[in-house]
Amino acid sequence: MKKYIPEHKVKRMRNLVTKNFGEKTKIQIGYGKNEEDHKEGDIWIEGKKTWTIKNGITQTLTKLDNIRRLVYMPLTCPKCNNRVMKGDLDKLFWRLYGECSDCRIMYETNLKISGKYGNYEKDIKTKNLKSWIKDLHSAAEDFIEETNRSGYITETGKIEDWSKQNKKELSSIIRKRVKNIKENLTKRYENMNKE
């Protein structure tokens, strides 16, 4: 009975006899990757990920990187570059204004010296009032949306409605109260600015 010897084994034996120990006996077929040379600071998309090179290290870029940059407080103030930010005031002023407490205090002091601080203070109060009214309005709309649901579903699958008021009446009452609060706040604010 003749035994079949594969061709790659025959080639291997021939290479050993002829002392060509490093010669290939098989032909391997595959695919080649398209490798691109990337440099420091390059940004590219590979697959579903975004990549970059920082300090010689290949890193992925995520959606939260921009948020991390905003939240991260640097060691020194980027405006004055000589003050180390380490206190609670620095944390507060960094989150609000993007600078250290000394820079912000100097800015407001210069506004007071030049006589522009009153307008600056009014602008800040106006922005705060508008933001508070906007938050109140969105909270009221969320509450109305939550109460517009058809009720609560029990374990047995029944829908129970516990509200005694009509949904339309409740939403109109809430909207009227929000409108009254908004009008009262704006009137008080205008009276404060006149004085």
Summary of the structure (lengths in Angstrom):
residues: 195
radius of gyration: 35.3
end to end distance: 115.7
largest distance: 115.7
contacts: 370
relative contact order: 0.05
helix: 52%
strand: 11%
